[in-house]
Every structure is written in C-alpha cells, then in structure tokens.
Amino acid sequence: MFTRGLISDILRQGWSGESRLVDTDPKALAVAEKLAAKMLAARKSPLRLSASVDRRELLAGASAVVCTIAVGGRRAWEQDVFIPRRYGIFQPVGDTVMPGGSSRALRMIPAMVAIARDVLDLCPGALFFNYGNPMGPVCRAVRKATGAEMVGLCHGVFNVARGLAGLLDVLPDRLNCTALGVNHLTWFTELSQDGCDLMPRLLAMADAEPEKSGEGDRFVWELARLFRAYPAVGDRHTTEFFPRLFSGRGSYYGRTLGVDAFSFEGTIAAGDREFEEMTRLAQSSDPLPPDFFAKMGGEHEQVTEIIESIRLGWLKVYSANLPNRGQIPNLPDEAIVECPAVTAPGGLRPIQQRPLPSGIAGTLATRLQWVETIVEAALERSRRKFVQALLLDGSVDSIAAAGRLADDLLAAQREHLQPFSD
C-alpha cells in the first residue's frame, strides 16, 4: 500500500522518467507492477515502468531509492506480537519498540544493510529514503555498517501537526512547529502562528481536558500535562515506549492494549483485505474504477515533495530521521533522532535546536541505548545482546523470561534470520 500511495504522489507531481519496482516476493511484485501500470495508464503518465526480483538489475543509474520493505510481511509481524502475549506482554503495534520492535529489527537490519551496500555500489549519488520500521534501529544500523546516508521518513509528525492545527483552529499551512525525539515518540515543544505562541493554549487543553482528543489518546494528554510538551504519535504508539505503566496484561484504562484497544488483529486483517483488493484490481481486465484516485490520495509521506525541493533548490522544512550531530545538544551523538530538517543541495540538513528539557530527554535516553544494543544484536547475530535489548526495553519481568522470549522469537522467525550465536 505504501508503493501504491507513492505512485499516486508521483503522478500528482507530474514526473517523467522511470519508476523501477523491486520485491523479492514475485507474487507481491506482480501485484505492485500491474496496479502501478494501470495507475500510469489512467493518468496517461509518460513515466516508464520496470520491475525485477533482483534489485541489482535496476539500481544502476537511480537518482532516488525509496525503501518500504517489511521482511516476512504480516505473517512474521503476527509472531512478533502473539508470542510476547504468552508472557503477558500486549502490544498495540509491535513494530517500533517492545519485543515486537526488537524481533522485527533482527529481520530488517541485515536486509537493509545489504540494500544499502548495493546502493553505494550501483548508485552512490542517489537520495536514499527509508520508511521501514523500526525506524531508529534500521537507519542507525545502515549508517553504522555502511556509511550510506539514509534518511528516515514518517508521516506521524506531519499528521499530528495537522490534527493540532484543527484543535487550535488555525490553518495547517500557517502552523509553525518544532517536534523532537525519536520516531513514534516525538515531542512537540513549540507551536506558533504568525509569531504568536500557541503552546499555552494547547497545554491549557491538557490541564483542563486530558482526554481532549477522545479516549484513544488519553495517555498522550496525560504526558502533555506532566511534561509540558505534546508527544506524537498517539496512544497506539506512545504507550509502547512506557511498557511498565501498562503491565498487568496490557491494562489500558480498563481495556487491553492490542485487543480491545487498538486491535492488532484488526490492523492485520485490514492489511490482508487491502492486499486482496489491490490483487483484484491488478489482475482484473477492467480499468481502474473512476473513484480510485479520489479514495486513495497517496501516502502523504512527503518524499516526492522532498525530492523535488532538493532538485529545485527550494528551502523547505520537513521532519526527518537523521544522525544527531549536535542538533539536539543533550542527546547522544550519532543517535538517530527525528527533528526538523531543511532541504539543501544533495539532501536534508538538520536544524539546530535548544536542549530538550531533562525530563523529556530522559524518556528518550534508555530508548537510544536500546537502539544501539539491538543494532549490535542484529549485526553480530548475538542472542546475548538480543536478550540484553529485551531487558532494556522494559517489557519482561525477569532475565529468565527475557531469555525464553528471545529463544521463542528466534525460533519463530528462523526462516528470515541467519543463525544466531551465544
């Protein structure tokens, strides 16, 4: 669905040239290629289309590389969530942190490092973007192992900013904001319109009505009231960064995370239905329905806008995941942080910020060390470091449980992993 949305965005931009699709799964590739071809035809686009299961056939000469992969797909993702449930650990998403994020990192990192090495070999000047989760570990591992200048992108900050604009009754295009942190836990520390500070209004909402956005974001509003900044991207992700607060089988304000609050099974079922519908449209001999583009307006991930801004020399600010090289002074150097960045010749450059308040920096500190540990576990194929990462994450209740959970996850994902040692 990311590919479908990005093709839609490319068509909206009116680009020419060539779009080259790669997937190691021939079935998934065939669906993406056939549907993309129909989309190009419907818009009478001059864009040329090619596809291959071997990326080395298509990478040469690429000017931009966009990765949207998920190693093992939804079936592997299910195990990342269902296996920890046996240990009383309930995850609403399981793709960023908690045991699911750790398990997913072990599959994603080797694949992304291999892609990065081919990019450096075949198209070293290409802009290189990643959407795959867990964002921080993937981007950190690629830069650490290869030096490739991968940029991580996510629609979270963009979408939350638009939601806050609505709450504050201002036009989204006139809202200036600063959001700092790590992917899926990014803190809005500044909001303004035409030089007028809007944070007092937002925090007044938190003080008066911590459930302002409805029960679905109750925890976010409690954090805003306590830390005096607004955390993105909603309770579905934010709760996973504070697993100790939701111990007791995922208890969440009288409901259970991932079950009747942000149903994980619902997310998986929706993804399966989405792929079935894409397959039906791709394989049908009929043209796309007239309302296809109206129903599906693109991912709005902004990558096409970013690429165009870089190529045309426009100075525009976006939220991006980049190494910390002083832009957030009180977070570790080289840690992958999500922060404002400006388009510049050749890529995105982070904008210098003031230090984060110590409490907010504290919410990120352990997570950044978890990133380093799970990156080492994946690159070294070390079971011991995988267990360490599970302990740092804070979801397990003992070292013994961490070891058993690590072994269960490694066994379940064996087909997607090389053998682990120690």
C-alpha positions, 0 to 999 in steps of 0.5 A: 500500500505504501508503493501504491500511495507513492505512485499516486504522489508521483503522478500528482507531481507530474514526473517523467522518467522511470519508476523501477519496482523491486520485491523479492516476493514475485507474487507481491511484485506482480501485484505492485507492477500491474496496479502501478501500470494501470495507475500510469495508464489512467493518468496517461503518465509518460513515466516508464515502468520496470520491475525485477526480483533482483534489485541489482538489475535496476539500481544502476543509474537511480537518482532516488531509492525509496525503501518500504520493505517489511521482511516476512510481511504480516505473517512474521509481524503476527509472531512478533506480537502473539508470542510476547502475549504468552508472557503477558506482554500486549502490544498495540503495534509491535513494530517500533519498540517492545519485543515486537520492535526488537524481533522485527529489527533482527529481520530488517537490519541485515536486509537493509544493510545489504540494500544499502551496500548495493546502493553505494555500489550501483548508485552512490549519488542517489537520495536514499529514503527509508520508511521501514520500521523500526525506524531508529534501529534500521537507519542507525544500523545502515549508517553504522555498517555502511556509511550510506546516508539514509534518511528516515521518513514518517508521516506521524509528525506531519499528521499530528501537526495537522490534527493540532492545527484543527484543535487550535483552529488555525490553518495547517499551512500557517502552523509553525512547529518544532517536534523532537525525539525519536520516531513514534515518540516525538515531542512537540515543544513549540507551536506558533502562528504568525509569531504568536505562541500557541503552546499555552493554549494547547497545554491549557487543553491538557490541564483542563481536558486530558482526554481532549482528543477522545479516549484513544489518546488519553495517555498522550494528554496525560504526558502533555500535562506532566511534561509540558510538551505534546508527544506524537504519535498517539496512544497506539504508539506512545504507550509502547515506549512506557511498557511498565505503566501498562503491565498487568496484561496490557491494562489500558484504562480498563481495556487491553492494549492490542485487543480491545484497544487498538486491535492488532488483529484488526490492523492485520486483517485490514492489511490482508483485505487491502492486499486482496483488493489491490490483487483484484484490481491488478489482475482484473481486465477492467480499468481502474474504477473512476473513484480510485484516485479520489479514495486513495490520495497517496501516502502523504509521506512527503518524499516526492515533495522532498525530492523535488525541493532538493532538485529545485533548490527550494528551502523547505522544512520537513521532519526527518530521521537523521544522525544527531550531530549536535542538533539536539545538544543533550542527546547522544551523538550519532543517535538517530533522532527525528527533528526538523530538517531543511532541504539543501543541495544533495539532501536534508540538513538538520536544524539546530535546536535548544536542549530538550528539557531533562525530563523529556530527554530522559524518556528518550535516553534508555530508548537510544541505548536500546537502539544501539544494543539491538543494532549490535544484536542484529549485526553480530547475530548475538542472542546475548545482546538480543536478550540484553535489548529485551531487558532494556526495553522494559517489557519482561519481568525477569532475565529468565523470561527475557531469555525464553522470549528471545529463544521463542522469537528466534525460533519463530522467525528462523526462516528470515534470520541467519543463525544466531550465536551465544 
